[in-house]
Every structure is written in structure tokens, then in C-alpha cells.
Amino acid sequence: MSSKDTNWLPCPSPEVGDTLRWNEPIFAPPNRPRGKPDKKGEQRVTAILRATGEVYVLDVIEAQRISGGGEVRVKAGDQIRRKPTSLTLGACAKATTN
């Protein structure tokens, strides 16, 4: 699926097999032993949903930093787990073709 013919529509309830895109924060390690981590930037993750349930299992297609600093910790080819609320907070969108 090329980026030229892809439209992104809001997706409140994704299904297995959907290609999803959302934003999530990039955190720095905490500067105190029990401190709250600092937000350094934001990244956009594009992934395919493989399983649903209490947590979603996703295969990452692409991850890129869109603002701020910090290192993107998610790489293409990784399998990640995210809560459904994390995707909702990150403005989850579903890919559709023309």
C-alpha cells in the first residue's frame, strides 16, 4: 500500500488486519529512582493489528519522530502491545485506499 493512494480515516473500533496509525509520546528515562519520566517528543507509529483483547498485538510497519527530541524506540518489524485506550488517545486512524 503506497502512501500516495492511502487515506486515513478516524477509527474508534479497529478490527484484526487493519492498518492503523497513531501518535504516542517519547519518554526520557526518569532522572530520579522513583521519578516520573519526562516527555521528550512525539512519534507516529504505523502498524497492522494482529490480535485484539485486553491489549492489542500489532506488527510495526513504520515509526518516525514527528516532534521534539528523544530516540524512537519502536522499529519496523517489531511486534508491540498497546492498550486500546492508548490508540484512542493518540488519534487512531485506519488506512483506506482510493
C-alpha positions in Angstrom: 0.0 0.0 0.0 1.7 3.2 -1.2 1.4 6.4 0.7 0.1 8.3 -2.4 -3.2 6.4 -2.6 -3.8 6.0 1.1 -6.4 8.0 3.0 -6.5 7.9 6.8 -10.0 7.9 8.5 -10.7 8.0 12.2 -11.1 4.5 13.6 -12.7 4.2 17.0 -13.0 0.4 16.8 -10.3 -1.3 14.7 -10.6 -4.9 13.5 -7.9 -7.6 13.1 -6.0 -7.0 9.8 -6.5 -3.2 9.8 -3.5 -0.9 9.1 -3.5 1.7 11.8 -1.6 4.9 12.5 -1.5 6.9 15.8 0.7 9.2 17.7 2.4 8.4 21.1 4.8 10.2 23.4 8.6 9.6 23.5 9.7 9.5 27.1 13.2 10.0 28.6 14.4 7.8 31.4 13.4 9.2 34.8 16.0 11.4 36.4 15.2 10.1 39.9 14.9 6.5 41.1 11.1 6.8 41.6 10.6 9.9 39.4 8.1 10.4 36.6 9.6 10.1 33.2 9.8 13.3 31.1 8.1 13.6 27.8 10.8 14.5 25.2 8.8 14.3 21.9 6.2 12.5 19.9 6.3 9.7 17.4 3.9 8.4 14.8 3.5 4.6 14.6 2.0 2.8 11.6 1.2 -0.9 12.3 -1.0 -3.8 11.3 -3.4 -5.1 14.0 -2.8 -8.8 14.6 -5.0 -9.6 17.7 -7.5 -7.8 19.9 -8.5 -8.3 23.5 -7.4 -6.6 26.7 -4.3 -5.4 24.8 -3.8 -5.1 21.0 -1.0 -7.0 19.4 0.5 -5.0 16.4 3.2 -5.5 13.8 5.0 -2.2 13.2 5.4 -1.1 9.6 7.0 2.3 10.4 7.8 4.6 13.3 9.0 8.1 12.9 9.6 11.1 15.3 7.3 13.9 14.5 8.2 16.4 17.2 10.7 17.1 19.9 13.7 15.0 20.7 14.4 11.6 22.1 15.0 8.3 20.4 12.3 6.4 18.7 12.3 3.0 20.5 9.9 1.2 18.1 11.4 -0.1 14.9 9.9 -1.5 11.7 9.4 -5.3 12.1 8.8 -5.1 15.9 5.8 -6.7 17.4 4.3 -4.4 20.1 1.4 -4.5 22.5 -0.8 -1.5 23.3 -4.0 -0.9 25.3 -7.0 0.2 23.2 -7.1 3.5 25.2 -3.5 4.3 24.1 -4.6 4.2 20.5 -7.7 6.2 21.2 -5.6 8.9 23.0 -3.2 9.0 20.0 -6.0 9.8 17.5 -6.0 6.3 15.9 -6.7 6.3 12.1 -7.4 3.4 9.7 -5.9 3.2 6.2 -8.2 3.1 3.2 -7.3 3.1 -0.5 -8.9 5.2 -3.2 
